[in-house]
Amino acid sequence: MPGPLLRRWVRGESGLQLLRTSEFDVVLCDLRMPGLSGQEVFRQVHSLDARAASRFIFMTGDVINEKTQQFLKENGQLCLAKP
């Protein structure tokens, strides 16, 4: 049985391209990335495949930001707070 496969990207555009062509069990996504934000990546993935979007877990150091809280509340995704 093969072990877990990990893919990493830094820019939202790179992640979105990979998410369009591959399937993942879970996606750990920072809300603030260069280029497309994690929110934008999530919205585009969700518009293509709601099942794939349901696998997102977000990370952010900005959990008190009102827009961040609203986004997480609206979408019901888990979020890991970074120090």
WORAZI-V557321 format. One line per field, one symbol per residue. ss: DSSP state (2 for helix, 1 for strand, 0 for the rest). Layout:
BEGIN
ss: ???
END
This chain:
BEGIN
ss: 00000000001222222222200000111100010002222222222202222001111100000222222222200111100
END
